[in-house]
Amino acid sequence: MSLNSDVRVFDDPNDARIHMAALISDAYLHDARAAMAKKNPAFPQRKMRKSRKRSLTNPLVTGRREKRRETHCSASAASQSRRRDPVHEEGLQIEDQELASLETRLQELRDTITADQVPEGTDRMVSAWEQRQLLTDVRMKTARPMLFDAKLSAERVSVQNCHRCCAVEAVIRCLDCVPLDMEYLCATCDMEAHKRNIFHDREAVFHGFLEPIPPTTAVVLNENGQPQFCEQICQLPVPAPRSICECTHDFTITPGKHISVVTINGRYDVCLPRKSCSSCSAEWTPELKDLLIYRYWPASTSCQTLYKFDVFTSFEHMKVTAPAMSRQAFLKMLEHRSVQAGRVNLPEYH
């Protein structure tokens, strides 16, 4: 047998075995075909000529045709005798035996290749990952009733005193003030704490339930000591200059024009601050450059609606990660956040 003399280097032993098996199979097939060609030479097939019909018969031509038929019959008889020759039949038997032995050797090579396999490390890794996923699912199913009970107990409102003055019963809960250790506040402390923090989401404690309220709503106590809602004015947290004129008198800051501010948490109805001097009647209100310094983008030249810059950055990030999401869907998300926090929807002219 003649094998391929090219030298190849394999990193995987199974690849080397498969390559060697292919070379051996090709060599066996080449040798078998060579042996078959030596023992059984191929006979060229004779092409039979079609007979031509003629109207007239010539005796000379008819005699030649009969001689050709006799020659053809003798050749056919010789070929049949040759096929029935025992030597020829023995060659066919040897050929069948060699083909059978070749098939046997090829099957042995296949069995050898399939017997030696690479250790299935990848399957073990997948199996370990599946086991971890199953354990995680089982643990979550086991802990689900406990999580549900904990969620229900967390919604229970307990009567607490104000975390700021520690004297009056709390009527407001603000999770945004938790880092300041002022989660529960009374009515007075709530107004003082959220005078500047107008973007905090507050909840009113009423009859053992928590009700989200907008920043323009405050909670006061009536004559009977019961809490009730009232309206309040919130100013946009833009710092005013220390002096707006050369007067040394005290300045007063009053609410100015009513506007809407849209942040990533929805819409807020606030007022622009207005600083005035009682002596010279000088006034100051935030201009366009003041709004841009503190990351407020006007929707129009009248500054009736302002957008916080976090709306634009969030929309940009959303379009990068989810290009198929539309602008209307993003606005619907902002509206849902506004309604969920007890505030109004977005303006209709967006």
C-alpha positions, 0 to 999 in steps of 0.5 A: 500500500502507498500512503500519502507522504505529506507531513501534517501536524495535528493538535488534536489526536482524534484529528490525526486518527481520522486523517490516517484512517482516510489515507488508509482507506484511499490506499486500500481502494487504490490497490483494489482497483489496480488488482481488478484492472489487472485481472479483468481487462475491459472489453470495448463494446462494439457498436451495432450498425443499423440496417438500411432498408433497400428496395432491391436485393443484390445476391452479392450483398446478401452473401456478404451479410450472411458471412458477417452474421456468421462471423458475429455469431462465432464471436458471440459464442467465443465470448460466451465460452470465455465468460463461462470459462472457470478461470474467469469465474475464479477471478470474479470470486477473488475480486468479491473476496478482496472487496469484502476484505476491504469493507471489513478493514474499513469497518475496523478503522471506523470502529477504532476511530469511534472507540477513541473519543475526546473527553467531553469537558464541554458537556460537563460544563454545560451540565454544571451550568444547568445544575446551577440554574435548576438550584437557583429556580428551586431556591426562588420557588422556595423563597417566593412565599416568603418574599410575597409576605415580606412585600405585603408587610412592607406596605403596612404603614406604622404610626411614627413621629417626625424624624426631623423634629421628633415631636409631631406625628408624621404625615409625609413619607419621602424615600428620597430623603432616606439618605438624610435620615428623614424618611417620615416628616410632619407637615411643617418639616415637610414644607421646610425640607422640600422647599428646594427639593421639589423633585422628590417623590412624596407620599402622604400617610392617610388612614393607614395607606400611602398616597403619592402626591405631587410637589404642588400639594402639601398636607396640613392639619385642620382644626380637629387635628386631622390631616388634609391637602392644600395647594402650594407653589414650588419654585424651580431650584435655580440660585439667584444672584446675591445682588441685582442692584446697588441697594443694600436693602433686603431682597425678596424672592417671589414666584414668577411665571408658571412653567412645566419641567420634564425630567426622566421621572416625568412632568413637574409644574413649578414657577420661575423664581423672581428676585426683586428689590423694594427700593428701586423696583429692580427684578431678576428672573432666570434667563436662557443662559441661566437655565442652560448653566443648570442643564435645563433646555427650553422647548420654545423661546418663551421657556414655557416648558423646560427639559432636564438634560437627563431626558436627552441622555436617557433617550440617546442611551435608549436608541443606542441599546434599543434602536427600534423603540420609538419616541412616542413610546419613550414619552408614554414611559415618562407619562406613566412615571408622572401619573404613578407619582401622583403628577399630571401627564406631559404637555399635549404639544410635544 
